[in-house]
Amino acid sequence: MLALDAVTVRAGTATLLDALSLSVSPGEVVAVVGPNGAGKTTALRLLAGERTPTSGHVRLDGGAMSDVPPDALAKRRAVLPQESGLAFGFTALDVVLLGRTPHRTTRKTDLAAAERSMRQAGVDHLAGRRYPTLSGGERQRVHLARALAQLDAPNETGESRYLLLDEPTSALDMAHQHSVLRTARRQAASGIGVLAVLHDLNLAAQYADRIAVLAAGQLVAVGTADAVLTPAVVRCAFGITVMVTPHPCAACPMVVPVPEDAAFGSDGSLFDPLPVLGSTFNESTFRSL
Protein backbone atom coordinates (compact mmCIF):
# COMPACT_ATOMS: atom_id res chain seq x y z
CA MET A 1 0.00 0.00 0.00
CA LEU A 2 1.14 3.56 -0.79
CA ALA A 3 -0.23 5.92 1.83
CA LEU A 4 -0.23 9.39 3.33
CA ASP A 5 -0.46 9.16 7.10
CA ALA A 6 -1.78 12.38 8.67
CA VAL A 7 0.42 14.57 6.47
CA THR A 8 0.48 18.33 6.73
CA VAL A 9 2.19 20.55 4.18
CA ARG A 10 2.82 24.23 4.79
CA ALA A 11 4.26 26.80 2.45
CA GLY A 12 4.99 29.98 4.35
CA THR A 13 1.79 30.88 6.15
CA ALA A 14 -0.37 28.75 3.85
CA THR A 15 -1.46 25.23 4.76
CA LEU A 16 -1.67 23.19 1.56
CA LEU A 17 -2.63 19.92 3.24
CA ASP A 18 -3.95 19.54 6.77
CA ALA A 19 -3.51 16.14 8.50
CA LEU A 20 -4.47 14.28 5.33
CA SER A 21 -4.61 10.48 5.32
CA LEU A 22 -5.06 8.81 1.95
CA SER A 23 -4.01 5.49 0.44
CA VAL A 24 -4.01 3.42 -2.73
CA SER A 25 -3.62 -0.34 -2.75
CA PRO A 26 -2.32 -2.66 -5.47
CA GLY A 27 -5.03 -3.51 -7.97
CA GLU A 28 -7.32 -0.53 -7.35
CA VAL A 29 -7.98 2.80 -9.02
CA VAL A 30 -8.37 5.74 -6.67
CA ALA A 31 -9.58 9.06 -8.06
CA VAL A 32 -8.75 12.26 -6.20
CA VAL A 33 -11.17 15.09 -6.94
CA GLY A 34 -11.76 18.55 -5.57
CA PRO A 35 -11.87 22.23 -6.49
CA ASN A 36 -8.85 24.18 -7.68
CA GLY A 37 -6.38 24.67 -4.87
CA ALA A 38 -7.70 21.74 -2.86
CA GLY A 39 -4.26 20.14 -2.53
CA LYS A 40 -4.70 17.32 -5.04
CA THR A 41 -1.39 17.77 -6.83
CA THR A 42 0.45 18.33 -3.55
CA ALA A 43 -0.89 15.00 -2.29
CA LEU A 44 0.21 13.26 -5.48
CA ARG A 45 3.69 14.77 -5.28
CA LEU A 46 4.03 13.48 -1.73
CA LEU A 47 3.05 9.99 -2.87
CA ALA A 48 5.56 10.28 -5.69
CA GLY A 49 8.35 11.16 -3.27
CA GLU A 50 8.84 14.52 -4.95
CA ARG A 51 7.93 16.53 -1.86
CA THR A 52 8.46 16.12 1.87
CA PRO A 53 5.59 16.75 4.31
CA THR A 54 5.93 19.32 7.06
CA SER A 55 4.59 16.66 9.42
CA GLY A 56 3.16 13.18 9.09
CA HIS A 57 4.48 10.28 7.05
CA VAL A 58 4.48 8.89 3.53
CA ARG A 59 4.50 5.10 3.68
CA LEU A 60 5.23 2.39 1.14
CA ASP A 61 4.12 -1.06 2.24
CA GLY A 62 4.16 0.07 5.85
CA GLY A 63 7.67 1.53 5.87
CA ALA A 64 8.85 5.09 5.35
CA MET A 65 9.05 5.80 1.63
CA SER A 66 12.02 8.06 2.31
CA ASP A 67 13.99 4.93 3.24
CA VAL A 68 13.58 3.47 -0.25
CA PRO A 69 16.60 4.25 -2.48
CA PRO A 70 15.72 6.46 -5.47
CA ASP A 71 16.65 3.82 -8.06
CA ALA A 72 14.47 1.23 -6.33
CA LEU A 73 11.60 3.70 -5.97
CA ALA A 74 11.79 4.56 -9.66
CA LYS A 75 11.03 0.93 -10.50
CA ARG A 76 8.00 0.85 -8.22
CA ARG A 77 6.19 4.07 -9.00
CA ALA A 78 5.78 6.10 -12.16
CA VAL A 79 4.29 9.58 -12.44
CA LEU A 80 2.43 11.39 -15.20
CA PRO A 81 2.61 15.09 -14.22
CA GLN A 82 0.21 17.79 -15.38
CA GLU A 83 2.85 19.23 -17.69
CA SER A 84 6.04 17.71 -19.05
CA GLY A 85 8.39 20.27 -20.58
CA LEU A 86 10.68 18.86 -23.25
CA ALA A 87 12.17 21.10 -25.93
CA PHE A 88 14.59 18.65 -27.51
CA GLY A 89 13.83 17.10 -30.88
CA PHE A 90 13.40 13.59 -29.51
CA THR A 91 11.05 11.23 -31.25
CA ALA A 92 8.02 9.99 -29.35
CA LEU A 93 9.75 6.61 -29.02
CA ASP A 94 12.81 8.31 -27.50
CA VAL A 95 10.59 9.96 -24.90
CA VAL A 96 8.94 6.67 -23.99
CA LEU A 97 12.36 5.02 -23.69
CA LEU A 98 13.24 7.55 -20.97
CA GLY A 99 10.95 5.52 -18.75
CA ARG A 100 13.32 2.59 -19.07
CA THR A 101 16.26 4.44 -17.47
CA PRO A 102 15.91 2.87 -13.98
CA HIS A 103 15.98 -0.67 -15.33
CA ARG A 104 19.37 -0.80 -17.07
CA THR A 105 18.22 -3.63 -19.30
CA THR A 106 19.22 -4.40 -22.87
CA ARG A 107 18.21 -2.24 -25.78
CA LYS A 108 16.07 -5.08 -27.11
CA THR A 109 14.22 -5.41 -23.81
CA ASP A 110 13.73 -1.65 -23.55
CA LEU A 111 12.37 -1.38 -27.09
CA ALA A 112 9.93 -4.23 -26.49
CA ALA A 113 8.67 -2.56 -23.29
CA ALA A 114 8.39 0.83 -25.03
CA GLU A 115 6.47 -0.65 -27.94
CA ARG A 116 4.05 -2.45 -25.60
CA SER A 117 3.49 0.73 -23.63
CA MET A 118 2.90 2.83 -26.74
CA ARG A 119 0.29 0.35 -27.94
CA GLN A 120 -1.44 0.47 -24.57
CA ALA A 121 -1.49 4.28 -24.64
CA GLY A 122 -2.60 4.35 -28.28
CA VAL A 123 0.43 6.24 -29.55
CA ASP A 124 2.38 3.54 -31.37
CA HIS A 125 1.62 5.32 -34.66
CA LEU A 126 3.51 8.36 -33.32
CA ALA A 127 6.75 6.49 -32.61
CA GLY A 128 8.78 8.28 -35.30
CA ARG A 129 7.25 11.73 -34.83
CA ARG A 130 9.35 14.50 -33.28
CA TYR A 131 7.99 15.32 -29.84
CA PRO A 132 7.80 19.14 -30.38
CA THR A 133 5.51 18.60 -33.39
CA LEU A 134 2.90 16.72 -31.35
CA SER A 135 -0.33 18.26 -30.08
CA GLY A 136 -0.87 18.73 -26.36
CA GLY A 137 -3.07 15.66 -26.15
CA GLU A 138 -0.59 13.55 -28.11
CA ARG A 139 2.24 14.65 -25.82
CA GLN A 140 0.19 13.74 -22.78
CA ARG A 141 -0.44 10.23 -24.10
CA VAL A 142 3.22 9.80 -25.03
CA HIS A 143 4.15 10.60 -21.45
CA LEU A 144 1.54 8.13 -20.27
CA ALA A 145 3.34 5.54 -22.39
CA ARG A 146 6.63 6.61 -20.77
CA ALA A 147 5.14 6.00 -17.32
CA LEU A 148 3.80 2.61 -18.41
CA ALA A 149 7.21 1.67 -19.79
CA GLN A 150 8.76 2.58 -16.45
CA LEU A 151 6.59 -0.01 -14.69
CA ASP A 152 6.97 -2.64 -17.42
CA ALA A 153 9.14 -5.30 -15.83
CA PRO A 154 8.73 -8.78 -14.37
CA ASN A 155 7.66 -8.46 -10.75
CA GLU A 156 9.74 -11.34 -9.47
CA THR A 157 9.94 -10.04 -5.90
CA GLY A 158 6.20 -9.38 -5.59
CA GLU A 159 6.76 -5.74 -4.58
CA SER A 160 3.78 -3.42 -5.07
CA ARG A 161 3.89 -0.91 -7.92
CA TYR A 162 2.00 2.32 -8.45
CA LEU A 163 0.99 4.60 -11.31
CA LEU A 164 0.29 8.22 -10.32
CA LEU A 165 -1.61 10.34 -12.83
CA ASP A 166 -2.04 14.09 -12.38
CA GLU A 167 -4.98 15.25 -14.50
CA PRO A 168 -4.30 12.68 -17.25
CA THR A 169 -7.40 13.67 -19.23
CA SER A 170 -7.01 17.47 -19.12
CA ALA A 171 -5.82 17.92 -22.72
CA LEU A 172 -7.78 15.09 -24.28
CA ASP A 173 -10.98 14.82 -26.26
CA MET A 174 -13.82 12.66 -24.98
CA ALA A 175 -12.74 9.47 -26.76
CA HIS A 176 -9.17 9.71 -25.52
CA GLN A 177 -10.27 10.55 -21.98
CA HIS A 178 -12.07 7.23 -21.77
CA SER A 179 -9.21 5.45 -23.53
CA VAL A 180 -6.69 6.69 -20.95
CA LEU A 181 -8.88 5.66 -18.04
CA ARG A 182 -9.54 2.25 -19.56
CA THR A 183 -5.75 1.90 -19.72
CA ALA A 184 -5.60 2.83 -16.03
CA ARG A 185 -8.14 0.13 -15.25
CA ARG A 186 -6.11 -2.45 -17.19
CA GLN A 187 -3.05 -1.48 -15.15
CA ALA A 188 -5.02 -2.02 -11.97
CA ALA A 189 -6.22 -5.39 -13.26
CA SER A 190 -2.55 -6.37 -13.63
CA GLY A 191 -1.96 -5.61 -9.94
CA ILE A 192 -0.68 -2.04 -10.14
CA GLY A 193 -2.19 0.56 -7.82
CA VAL A 194 -3.41 3.61 -9.74
CA LEU A 195 -4.12 7.03 -8.26
CA ALA A 196 -5.47 9.68 -10.63
CA VAL A 197 -6.22 13.33 -9.99
CA LEU A 198 -9.36 14.12 -11.98
CA HIS A 199 -11.65 17.10 -12.42
CA ASP A 200 -14.56 15.29 -14.06
CA LEU A 201 -16.69 13.68 -11.35
CA ASN A 202 -18.47 11.48 -13.86
CA LEU A 203 -15.21 10.04 -15.19
CA ALA A 204 -14.18 9.38 -11.59
CA ALA A 205 -17.49 7.65 -10.91
CA GLN A 206 -17.21 5.45 -13.98
CA TYR A 207 -13.61 4.28 -13.60
CA ALA A 208 -12.53 4.54 -9.94
CA ASP A 209 -12.94 1.91 -7.26
CA ARG A 210 -12.77 4.65 -4.65
CA ILE A 211 -13.03 8.43 -4.82
CA ALA A 212 -11.35 10.84 -2.40
CA VAL A 213 -12.83 14.34 -2.26
CA LEU A 214 -10.45 17.07 -1.11
CA ALA A 215 -11.18 20.70 -0.34
CA ALA A 216 -9.08 23.33 1.40
CA GLY A 217 -6.34 20.77 1.97
CA GLN A 218 -8.56 18.36 3.87
CA LEU A 219 -10.35 15.12 3.13
CA VAL A 220 -14.09 15.73 2.83
CA ALA A 221 -15.07 12.16 1.98
CA VAL A 222 -13.60 8.93 0.62
CA GLY A 223 -15.32 5.76 -0.56
CA THR A 224 -17.18 4.31 -3.49
CA ALA A 225 -18.82 6.61 -6.00
CA ASP A 226 -22.28 5.79 -4.64
CA ALA A 227 -21.20 6.67 -1.11
CA VAL A 228 -19.20 9.80 -1.93
CA LEU A 229 -20.86 11.52 -4.87
CA THR A 230 -23.90 12.87 -3.08
CA PRO A 231 -25.43 16.34 -3.47
CA ALA A 232 -24.32 17.18 0.08
CA VAL A 233 -20.68 16.23 -0.47
CA VAL A 234 -20.45 17.96 -3.84
CA ARG A 235 -22.06 21.11 -2.45
CA CYS A 236 -19.75 21.08 0.56
CA ALA A 237 -16.58 20.65 -1.52
CA PHE A 238 -17.37 22.53 -4.72
CA GLY A 239 -20.04 25.02 -3.69
CA ILE A 240 -22.40 23.92 -6.45
CA THR A 241 -25.84 22.33 -6.38
CA VAL A 242 -26.12 19.04 -8.26
CA MET A 243 -28.53 16.21 -8.82
CA VAL A 244 -27.18 12.67 -8.65
CA THR A 245 -28.94 10.07 -10.74
CA PRO A 246 -28.14 6.52 -11.89
CA HIS A 247 -25.99 6.48 -15.02
CA PRO A 248 -28.11 5.32 -17.97
CA CYS A 249 -25.38 3.01 -19.32
CA ALA A 250 -22.95 2.23 -16.50
CA ALA A 251 -23.29 0.88 -12.97
CA CYS A 252 -22.40 4.15 -11.29
CA PRO A 253 -23.99 7.46 -10.32
CA MET A 254 -24.05 10.44 -12.67
CA VAL A 255 -23.61 13.99 -11.37
CA VAL A 256 -25.61 16.72 -13.09
CA PRO A 257 -25.12 20.39 -12.15
CA VAL A 258 -28.36 22.22 -11.46
CA PRO A 259 -28.76 25.76 -12.84
CA GLU A 260 -29.19 28.32 -10.08
CA ASP A 261 -32.64 29.26 -11.30
CA ALA A 262 -33.77 25.62 -11.28
CA ALA A 263 -32.41 24.35 -7.97
CA PHE A 264 -35.51 22.46 -6.89
CA GLY A 265 -35.85 19.17 -5.06
CA SER A 266 -37.92 16.25 -6.31
CA ASP A 267 -40.86 17.46 -4.24
CA GLY A 268 -40.80 20.82 -5.98
CA SER A 269 -39.22 22.67 -3.07
CA LEU A 270 -35.96 24.54 -3.27
CA PHE A 271 -32.89 22.66 -2.12
CA ASP A 272 -31.88 23.69 1.35
CA PRO A 273 -28.69 25.75 1.23
CA LEU A 274 -25.72 23.69 2.37
CA PRO A 275 -22.50 25.03 3.90
CA VAL A 276 -19.62 25.48 1.50
CA LEU A 277 -16.16 24.48 2.63
CA GLY A 278 -14.02 27.53 3.19
CA SER A 279 -10.46 27.97 4.34
CA THR A 280 -11.13 25.82 7.41
CA PHE A 281 -13.17 22.68 7.83
CA ASN A 282 -14.97 21.51 10.92
CA GLU A 283 -15.81 17.79 10.75
CA SER A 284 -18.99 18.36 12.72
CA THR A 285 -20.16 20.65 9.90
CA PHE A 286 -20.04 17.87 7.35
CA ARG A 287 -21.53 15.26 9.69
CA SER A 288 -24.55 17.49 10.14
CA LEU A 289 -25.32 17.49 6.42
C-alpha positions as CSV (number, residue, x, y, z in Angstrom):
1,M,0.0,0.0,0.0
2,L,1.1,3.6,-0.8
3,A,-0.2,5.9,1.8
4,L,-0.2,9.4,3.3
5,D,-0.5,9.2,7.1
6,A,-1.8,12.4,8.7
7,V,0.4,14.6,6.5
8,T,0.5,18.3,6.7
9,V,2.2,20.5,4.2
10,R,2.8,24.2,4.8
11,A,4.3,26.8,2.4
12,G,5.0,30.0,4.4
13,T,1.8,30.9,6.1
14,A,-0.4,28.8,3.8
15,T,-1.5,25.2,4.8
16,L,-1.7,23.2,1.6
17,L,-2.6,19.9,3.2
18,D,-4.0,19.5,6.8
19,A,-3.5,16.1,8.5
20,L,-4.5,14.3,5.3
21,S,-4.6,10.5,5.3
22,L,-5.1,8.8,1.9
23,S,-4.0,5.5,0.4
24,V,-4.0,3.4,-2.7
25,S,-3.6,-0.3,-2.8
26,P,-2.3,-2.7,-5.5
27,G,-5.0,-3.5,-8.0
28,E,-7.3,-0.5,-7.3
29,V,-8.0,2.8,-9.0
30,V,-8.4,5.7,-6.7
31,A,-9.6,9.1,-8.1
32,V,-8.8,12.3,-6.2
33,V,-11.2,15.1,-6.9
34,G,-11.8,18.5,-5.6
35,P,-11.9,22.2,-6.5
36,N,-8.9,24.2,-7.7
37,G,-6.4,24.7,-4.9
38,A,-7.7,21.7,-2.9
39,G,-4.3,20.1,-2.5
40,K,-4.7,17.3,-5.0
41,T,-1.4,17.8,-6.8
42,T,0.4,18.3,-3.6
43,A,-0.9,15.0,-2.3
44,L,0.2,13.3,-5.5
45,R,3.7,14.8,-5.3
46,L,4.0,13.5,-1.7
47,L,3.1,10.0,-2.9
48,A,5.6,10.3,-5.7
49,G,8.4,11.2,-3.3
50,E,8.8,14.5,-5.0
51,R,7.9,16.5,-1.9
52,T,8.5,16.1,1.9
53,P,5.6,16.8,4.3
54,T,5.9,19.3,7.1
55,S,4.6,16.7,9.4
56,G,3.2,13.2,9.1
57,H,4.5,10.3,7.1
58,V,4.5,8.9,3.5
59,R,4.5,5.1,3.7
60,L,5.2,2.4,1.1
61,D,4.1,-1.1,2.2
62,G,4.2,0.1,5.8
63,G,7.7,1.5,5.9
64,A,8.9,5.1,5.3
65,M,9.1,5.8,1.6
66,S,12.0,8.1,2.3
67,D,14.0,4.9,3.2
68,V,13.6,3.5,-0.3
69,P,16.6,4.2,-2.5
70,P,15.7,6.5,-5.5
71,D,16.6,3.8,-8.1
72,A,14.5,1.2,-6.3
73,L,11.6,3.7,-6.0
74,A,11.8,4.6,-9.7
75,K,11.0,0.9,-10.5
76,R,8.0,0.8,-8.2
77,R,6.2,4.1,-9.0
78,A,5.8,6.1,-12.2
79,V,4.3,9.6,-12.4
80,L,2.4,11.4,-15.2
81,P,2.6,15.1,-14.2
82,Q,0.2,17.8,-15.4
83,E,2.9,19.2,-17.7
84,S,6.0,17.7,-19.0
85,G,8.4,20.3,-20.6
86,L,10.7,18.9,-23.2
87,A,12.2,21.1,-25.9
88,F,14.6,18.6,-27.5
89,G,13.8,17.1,-30.9
90,F,13.4,13.6,-29.5
91,T,11.1,11.2,-31.3
92,A,8.0,10.0,-29.3
93,L,9.8,6.6,-29.0
94,D,12.8,8.3,-27.5
95,V,10.6,10.0,-24.9
96,V,8.9,6.7,-24.0
97,L,12.4,5.0,-23.7
98,L,13.2,7.6,-21.0
99,G,10.9,5.5,-18.7
100,R,13.3,2.6,-19.1
101,T,16.3,4.4,-17.5
102,P,15.9,2.9,-14.0
103,H,16.0,-0.7,-15.3
104,R,19.4,-0.8,-17.1
105,T,18.2,-3.6,-19.3
106,T,19.2,-4.4,-22.9
107,R,18.2,-2.2,-25.8
108,K,16.1,-5.1,-27.1
109,T,14.2,-5.4,-23.8
110,D,13.7,-1.7,-23.6
111,L,12.4,-1.4,-27.1
112,A,9.9,-4.2,-26.5
113,A,8.7,-2.6,-23.3
114,A,8.4,0.8,-25.0
115,E,6.5,-0.6,-27.9
116,R,4.1,-2.4,-25.6
117,S,3.5,0.7,-23.6
118,M,2.9,2.8,-26.7
119,R,0.3,0.4,-27.9
120,Q,-1.4,0.5,-24.6
121,A,-1.5,4.3,-24.6
122,G,-2.6,4.3,-28.3
123,V,0.4,6.2,-29.5
124,D,2.4,3.5,-31.4
125,H,1.6,5.3,-34.7
126,L,3.5,8.4,-33.3
127,A,6.8,6.5,-32.6
128,G,8.8,8.3,-35.3
129,R,7.3,11.7,-34.8
130,R,9.4,14.5,-33.3
131,Y,8.0,15.3,-29.8
132,P,7.8,19.1,-30.4
133,T,5.5,18.6,-33.4
134,L,2.9,16.7,-31.4
135,S,-0.3,18.3,-30.1
136,G,-0.9,18.7,-26.4
137,G,-3.1,15.7,-26.2
138,E,-0.6,13.5,-28.1
139,R,2.2,14.7,-25.8
140,Q,0.2,13.7,-22.8
141,R,-0.4,10.2,-24.1
142,V,3.2,9.8,-25.0
143,H,4.2,10.6,-21.4
144,L,1.5,8.1,-20.3
145,A,3.3,5.5,-22.4
146,R,6.6,6.6,-20.8
147,A,5.1,6.0,-17.3
148,L,3.8,2.6,-18.4
149,A,7.2,1.7,-19.8
150,Q,8.8,2.6,-16.4
151,L,6.6,0.0,-14.7
152,D,7.0,-2.6,-17.4
153,A,9.1,-5.3,-15.8
154,P,8.7,-8.8,-14.4
155,N,7.7,-8.5,-10.8
156,E,9.7,-11.3,-9.5
157,T,9.9,-10.0,-5.9
158,G,6.2,-9.4,-5.6
159,E,6.8,-5.7,-4.6
160,S,3.8,-3.4,-5.1
161,R,3.9,-0.9,-7.9
162,Y,2.0,2.3,-8.5
163,L,1.0,4.6,-11.3
164,L,0.3,8.2,-10.3
165,L,-1.6,10.3,-12.8
166,D,-2.0,14.1,-12.4
167,E,-5.0,15.2,-14.5
168,P,-4.3,12.7,-17.3
169,T,-7.4,13.7,-19.2
170,S,-7.0,17.5,-19.1
171,A,-5.8,17.9,-22.7
172,L,-7.8,15.1,-24.3
173,D,-11.0,14.8,-26.3
174,M,-13.8,12.7,-25.0
175,A,-12.7,9.5,-26.8
176,H,-9.2,9.7,-25.5
177,Q,-10.3,10.6,-22.0
178,H,-12.1,7.2,-21.8
179,S,-9.2,5.5,-23.5
180,V,-6.7,6.7,-20.9
181,L,-8.9,5.7,-18.0
182,R,-9.5,2.3,-19.6
183,T,-5.8,1.9,-19.7
184,A,-5.6,2.8,-16.0
185,R,-8.1,0.1,-15.3
186,R,-6.1,-2.4,-17.2
187,Q,-3.0,-1.5,-15.2
188,A,-5.0,-2.0,-12.0
189,A,-6.2,-5.4,-13.3
190,S,-2.6,-6.4,-13.6
191,G,-2.0,-5.6,-9.9
192,I,-0.7,-2.0,-10.1
193,G,-2.2,0.6,-7.8
194,V,-3.4,3.6,-9.7
195,L,-4.1,7.0,-8.3
196,A,-5.5,9.7,-10.6
197,V,-6.2,13.3,-10.0
198,L,-9.4,14.1,-12.0
199,H,-11.6,17.1,-12.4
200,D,-14.6,15.3,-14.1
201,L,-16.7,13.7,-11.4
202,N,-18.5,11.5,-13.9
203,L,-15.2,10.0,-15.2
204,A,-14.2,9.4,-11.6
205,A,-17.5,7.6,-10.9
206,Q,-17.2,5.5,-14.0
207,Y,-13.6,4.3,-13.6
208,A,-12.5,4.5,-9.9
209,D,-12.9,1.9,-7.3
210,R,-12.8,4.7,-4.7
211,I,-13.0,8.4,-4.8
212,A,-11.4,10.8,-2.4
213,V,-12.8,14.3,-2.3
214,L,-10.4,17.1,-1.1
215,A,-11.2,20.7,-0.3
216,A,-9.1,23.3,1.4
217,G,-6.3,20.8,2.0
218,Q,-8.6,18.4,3.9
219,L,-10.4,15.1,3.1
220,V,-14.1,15.7,2.8
221,A,-15.1,12.2,2.0
222,V,-13.6,8.9,0.6
223,G,-15.3,5.8,-0.6
224,T,-17.2,4.3,-3.5
225,A,-18.8,6.6,-6.0
226,D,-22.3,5.8,-4.6
227,A,-21.2,6.7,-1.1
228,V,-19.2,9.8,-1.9
229,L,-20.9,11.5,-4.9
230,T,-23.9,12.9,-3.1
231,P,-25.4,16.3,-3.5
232,A,-24.3,17.2,0.1
233,V,-20.7,16.2,-0.5
234,V,-20.5,18.0,-3.8
235,R,-22.1,21.1,-2.4
236,C,-19.8,21.1,0.6
237,A,-16.6,20.7,-1.5
238,F,-17.4,22.5,-4.7
239,G,-20.0,25.0,-3.7
240,I,-22.4,23.9,-6.4
241,T,-25.8,22.3,-6.4
242,V,-26.1,19.0,-8.3
243,M,-28.5,16.2,-8.8
244,V,-27.2,12.7,-8.6
245,T,-28.9,10.1,-10.7
246,P,-28.1,6.5,-11.9
247,H,-26.0,6.5,-15.0
248,P,-28.1,5.3,-18.0
249,C,-25.4,3.0,-19.3
250,A,-22.9,2.2,-16.5
251,A,-23.3,0.9,-13.0
252,C,-22.4,4.1,-11.3
253,P,-24.0,7.5,-10.3
254,M,-24.0,10.4,-12.7
255,V,-23.6,14.0,-11.4
256,V,-25.6,16.7,-13.1
257,P,-25.1,20.4,-12.2
258,V,-28.4,22.2,-11.5
259,P,-28.8,25.8,-12.8
260,E,-29.2,28.3,-10.1
261,D,-32.6,29.3,-11.3
262,A,-33.8,25.6,-11.3
263,A,-32.4,24.4,-8.0
264,F,-35.5,22.5,-6.9
265,G,-35.9,19.2,-5.1
266,S,-37.9,16.2,-6.3
267,D,-40.9,17.5,-4.2
268,G,-40.8,20.8,-6.0
269,S,-39.2,22.7,-3.1
270,L,-36.0,24.5,-3.3
271,F,-32.9,22.7,-2.1
272,D,-31.9,23.7,1.4
273,P,-28.7,25.7,1.2
274,L,-25.7,23.7,2.4
275,P,-22.5,25.0,3.9
276,V,-19.6,25.5,1.5
277,L,-16.2,24.5,2.6
278,G,-14.0,27.5,3.2
279,S,-10.5,28.0,4.3
280,T,-11.1,25.8,7.4
281,F,-13.2,22.7,7.8
282,N,-15.0,21.5,10.9
283,E,-15.8,17.8,10.7
284,S,-19.0,18.4,12.7
285,T,-20.2,20.6,9.9
286,F,-20.0,17.9,7.4
287,R,-21.5,15.3,9.7
288,S,-24.6,17.5,10.1
289,L,-25.3,17.5,6.4
